[in-house]
Amino acid sequence: MLLAIATGKSQRGLQRALASAGLGGEFAATRCADQTHPKPHPAMLLELADELMVAPQRTLMIGDTTHDLQMAEAANAAAVGLTQGAHPHDQLAACRPLALFDSLIELHGWLMPNR
């Protein structure tokens, strides 16, 4: 499984956040708002899929905003929502994601059911 980040942060801001969290080496690719079209335009996901040589239809966007879920739909990628972020459950549900999760633990259980 390849992990990538599509974020509204600047590249500089993302690198600072990843370094602070000690997660710099966990992601195969990143795309930031100052590198391409902003969300919900599908460019971030399409560029990441191309860079990682994965069809958009074989990607999963995990997002906490309607912009994330709309971007996934526009890129023909699957999406799930995490309700701990910027937009509430009902707004995320209106985007028709595969699933909605109220915690990272629930999301992890869904992604890795046998672990």
Backbone as CSV, one residue per row, in Angstrom:
resi,resn,N_x,N_y,N_z,CA_x,CA_y,CA_z,C_x,C_y,C_z
1,MET,0.841,-1.166,0.000,0.000,0.000,0.000,0.893,1.238,0.000
2,LEU,0.627,2.132,-0.922,1.352,3.401,-0.986,0.532,4.484,-0.304
3,LEU,1.182,5.327,0.450,0.517,6.454,1.099,0.983,7.747,0.461
4,ALA,0.041,8.654,0.252,0.349,9.966,-0.303,-0.506,11.003,0.419
5,ILE,-0.118,12.245,0.284,-0.860,13.344,0.897,-1.278,14.329,-0.182
6,ALA,-2.554,14.697,-0.163,-3.096,15.784,-0.980,-3.652,16.802,0.012
7,THR,-3.025,17.968,0.093,-3.391,18.911,1.145,-3.523,20.343,0.650
8,GLY,-4.316,21.092,1.348,-4.446,22.514,1.094,-3.305,23.324,1.681
9,LYS,-2.436,22.684,2.456,-1.269,23.365,3.011,-0.282,23.698,1.894
10,SER,0.612,24.614,2.187,1.728,24.865,1.276,2.731,23.729,1.434
11,GLN,3.597,23.579,0.443,4.619,22.528,0.528,5.514,22.765,1.752
12,ARG,5.858,23.990,1.975,6.699,24.335,3.128,6.000,23.990,4.448
13,GLY,4.713,24.327,4.537,3.942,24.024,5.743,3.799,22.528,5.968
14,LEU,3.583,21.778,4.899,3.462,20.327,5.025,4.778,19.725,5.489
15,GLN,5.886,20.130,4.889,7.185,19.581,5.281,7.480,19.872,6.752
16,ARG,7.116,21.046,7.195,7.310,21.411,8.602,6.454,20.507,9.505
17,ALA,5.185,20.278,9.115,4.292,19.430,9.910,4.775,17.981,9.935
18,LEU,5.214,17.470,8.797,5.706,16.089,8.735,6.968,15.921,9.573
19,ALA,7.865,16.881,9.503,9.096,16.817,10.295,8.784,16.870,11.785
20,SER,7.870,17.734,12.161,7.483,17.878,13.564,6.875,16.591,14.113
21,ALA,6.115,15.890,13.269,5.460,14.648,13.688,6.341,13.420,13.488
22,GLY,7.487,13.597,12.851,8.364,12.467,12.581,7.826,11.526,11.523
23,LEU,7.044,12.058,10.594,6.397,11.226,9.573,6.931,11.467,8.168
24,GLY,8.023,12.163,8.042,8.549,12.521,6.730,8.757,11.360,5.786
25,GLY,9.170,10.216,6.279,9.464,9.084,5.415,8.296,8.144,5.170
26,GLU,7.129,8.472,5.675,5.976,7.561,5.574,5.193,7.687,4.270
27,PHE,5.400,8.741,3.518,4.570,9.015,2.356,5.387,8.947,1.065
28,ALA,4.837,8.237,0.091,5.517,8.042,-1.194,5.490,9.304,-2.042
29,ALA,4.489,10.144,-1.830,4.356,11.371,-2.623,3.450,12.349,-1.890
30,THR,3.584,13.616,-2.245,2.705,14.649,-1.692,2.337,15.631,-2.796
31,ARG,1.212,16.287,-2.612,0.815,17.365,-3.503,0.140,18.419,-2.645
32,CYS,0.585,19.664,-2.811,0.126,20.772,-1.981,-0.565,21.841,-2.823
33,ALA,-1.269,22.716,-2.128,-2.042,23.754,-2.801,-1.180,24.702,-3.616
34,ASP,0.082,24.879,-3.227,0.941,25.780,-3.983,1.663,25.089,-5.142
35,GLN,1.306,23.836,-5.402,1.913,23.093,-6.503,0.951,22.819,-7.655
36,THR,-0.344,22.956,-7.414,-1.340,22.592,-8.420,-2.664,23.263,-8.094
37,HIS,-3.707,22.875,-8.786,-5.041,23.433,-8.526,-5.502,23.076,-7.113
38,PRO,-6.211,23.970,-6.451,-6.713,23.671,-5.105,-7.912,22.720,-5.148
39,LYS,-8.182,22.106,-4.012,-9.372,21.277,-3.863,-10.606,22.157,-4.027
40,PRO,-11.682,21.654,-4.578,-11.983,20.277,-4.934,-11.603,19.882,-6.367
41,HIS,-10.827,20.692,-7.047,-10.351,20.312,-8.379,-9.628,18.966,-8.253
42,PRO,-9.773,18.056,-9.209,-9.179,16.717,-9.086,-7.676,16.636,-9.349
43,ALA,-7.036,17.737,-9.708,-5.626,17.693,-10.121,-4.714,17.037,-9.094
44,MET,-4.872,17.353,-7.811,-3.976,16.778,-6.797,-3.992,15.251,-6.854
45,LEU,-5.181,14.679,-6.845,-5.270,13.215,-6.862,-4.809,12.632,-8.188
46,LEU,-5.165,13.267,-9.281,-4.752,12.749,-10.584,-3.238,12.802,-10.743
47,GLU,-2.612,13.874,-10.274,-1.157,13.989,-10.356,-0.470,12.960,-9.465
48,LEU,-1.002,12.746,-8.261,-0.433,11.736,-7.369,-0.575,10.338,-7.966
49,ALA,-1.743,10.037,-8.511,-1.958,8.722,-9.129,-0.973,8.503,-10.276
50,ASP,-0.789,9.531,-11.086,0.154,9.436,-12.204,1.582,9.230,-11.700
51,GLU,1.985,10.022,-10.723,3.341,9.916,-10.175,3.606,8.525,-9.595
52,LEU,2.598,7.964,-8.941,2.760,6.655,-8.292,2.361,5.489,-9.197
53,MET,1.987,5.816,-10.424,1.612,4.816,-11.424,0.481,3.901,-10.940
54,VAL,-0.557,4.549,-10.413,-1.749,3.863,-9.923,-2.952,4.517,-10.587
55,ALA,-3.863,3.713,-11.088,-5.082,4.266,-11.679,-5.901,4.975,-10.599
56,PRO,-6.479,6.123,-10.905,-7.303,6.820,-9.911,-8.397,5.922,-9.322
57,GLN,-8.916,5.010,-10.125,-9.966,4.106,-9.653,-9.451,3.135,-8.590
58,ARG,-8.153,3.041,-8.418,-7.552,2.146,-7.423,-6.991,2.923,-6.231
59,THR,-7.446,4.164,-6.095,-7.001,4.986,-4.977,-8.148,5.224,-4.005
60,LEU,-7.791,5.543,-2.776,-8.760,5.859,-1.735,-8.354,7.169,-1.083
61,MET,-9.218,8.139,-1.152,-9.008,9.429,-0.493,-9.639,9.366,0.884
62,ILE,-8.879,9.689,1.902,-9.402,9.798,3.263,-9.433,11.282,3.572
63,GLY,-10.624,11.806,3.780,-10.733,13.246,3.953,-11.629,13.660,5.093
64,ASP,-11.397,14.868,5.591,-12.224,15.401,6.668,-13.022,16.627,6.228
65,THR,-13.006,16.915,4.934,-13.800,18.031,4.408,-14.581,17.590,3.178
66,THR,-15.617,18.342,2.873,-16.365,18.069,1.650,-15.482,18.291,0.432
67,HIS,-14.529,19.209,0.521,-13.602,19.452,-0.593,-12.800,18.196,-0.919
68,ASP,-12.374,17.482,0.123,-11.634,16.234,-0.081,-12.492,15.208,-0.820
69,LEU,-13.713,15.045,-0.366,-14.596,14.033,-0.939,-15.035,14.419,-2.352
70,GLN,-15.255,15.697,-2.585,-15.604,16.162,-3.931,-14.427,15.995,-4.888
71,MET,-13.222,16.218,-4.408,-12.030,16.027,-5.223,-11.925,14.558,-5.635
72,ALA,-12.136,13.655,-4.699,-12.075,12.225,-5.014,-13.115,11.860,-6.067
73,GLU,-14.324,12.347,-5.909,-15.370,12.039,-6.885,-14.987,12.564,-8.272
74,ALA,-14.465,13.774,-8.324,-14.079,14.359,-9.609,-12.921,13.605,-10.258
75,ALA,-12.075,12.964,-9.442,-10.933,12.207,-9.958,-11.293,10.743,-10.227
76,ASN,-12.536,10.372,-9.953,-12.997,8.989,-10.112,-12.280,8.053,-9.144
77,ALA,-12.007,8.569,-7.945,-11.374,7.791,-6.882,-12.404,7.526,-5.786
78,ALA,-12.193,6.472,-5.026,-13.050,6.175,-3.877,-12.700,7.134,-2.737
79,ALA,-13.637,7.295,-1.807,-13.380,8.201,-0.683,-14.101,7.721,0.566
80,VAL,-13.474,7.990,1.708,-14.103,7.822,3.009,-13.911,9.124,3.772
81,GLY,-14.818,9.363,4.707,-14.753,10.589,5.476,-14.398,10.339,6.920
82,LEU,-13.691,11.286,7.502,-13.330,11.262,8.913,-13.974,12.486,9.557
83,THR,-14.886,12.249,10.498,-15.704,13.338,11.040,-15.004,14.157,12.110
84,GLN,-13.759,13.873,12.413,-13.025,14.620,13.427,-12.414,15.903,12.889
85,GLY,-12.676,16.229,11.650,-12.022,17.370,11.037,-12.908,18.585,10.918
86,ALA,-12.749,19.267,9.814,-13.352,20.571,9.610,-14.856,20.557,9.347
87,HIS,-15.351,19.528,8.672,-16.772,19.506,8.311,-17.515,18.433,9.084
88,PRO,-18.753,18.737,9.496,-19.523,17.790,10.311,-20.044,16.593,9.501
89,HIS,-20.467,15.593,10.237,-20.948,14.324,9.686,-21.965,14.514,8.562
90,ASP,-22.984,15.347,8.789,-24.046,15.477,7.781,-23.540,16.064,6.473
91,GLN,-22.610,16.996,6.526,-22.043,17.560,5.293,-21.201,16.526,4.555
92,LEU,-20.421,15.746,5.302,-19.619,14.693,4.677,-20.523,13.606,4.082
93,ALA,-21.558,13.239,4.796,-22.482,12.196,4.323,-23.152,12.602,3.018
94,ALA,-23.411,13.878,2.844,-24.046,14.363,1.616,-23.179,14.116,0.384
95,CYS,-21.887,13.905,0.585,-20.959,13.626,-0.530,-20.938,12.143,-0.896
96,ARG,-21.651,11.326,-0.180,-21.797,9.886,-0.445,-20.462,9.122,-0.450
97,PRO,-19.668,9.250,0.601,-18.428,8.468,0.665,-18.746,6.986,0.897
98,LEU,-17.753,6.130,0.699,-17.933,4.697,0.970,-18.303,4.457,2.426
99,ALA,-17.722,5.251,3.321,-17.965,5.118,4.755,-17.577,6.414,5.446
100,LEU,-18.110,6.584,6.639,-17.742,7.713,7.501,-17.277,7.168,8.840
101,PHE,-16.228,7.754,9.390,-15.665,7.287,10.652,-15.555,8.450,11.620
102,ASP,-15.856,8.147,12.890,-15.784,9.162,13.933,-14.435,9.190,14.633
103,SER,-13.563,8.231,14.311,-12.249,8.207,14.950,-11.235,7.516,14.039
104,LEU,-9.966,7.784,14.293,-8.903,7.110,13.557,-8.882,5.618,13.873
105,ILE,-9.268,5.249,15.076,-9.324,3.829,15.449,-10.351,3.102,14.587
106,GLU,-11.533,3.702,14.392,-12.550,3.094,13.523,-12.041,2.977,12.092
107,LEU,-11.413,4.027,11.598,-10.868,4.014,10.245,-9.823,2.913,10.109
108,HIS,-8.922,2.806,11.060,-7.884,1.773,11.025,-8.512,0.382,11.002
109,GLY,-9.530,0.160,11.813,-10.219,-1.135,11.835,-10.849,-1.477,10.496
110,TRP,-11.353,-0.474,9.802,-11.968,-0.687,8.487,-10.898,-0.973,7.435
111,LEU,-9.797,-0.239,7.509,-8.715,-0.423,6.535,-7.954,-1.732,6.748
112,MET,-7.763,-2.107,7.989,-6.954,-3.267,8.354,-7.763,-4.190,9.267
113,PRO,-8.807,-4.843,8.761,-9.732,-5.588,9.628,-9.098,-6.781,10.348
114,ASN,-8.031,-7.342,9.862,-7.438,-8.515,10.489,-6.231,-8.208,11.360
115,ARG,-6.000,-6.956,11.648,-4.846,-6.578,12.480,-5.281,-6.149,13.837
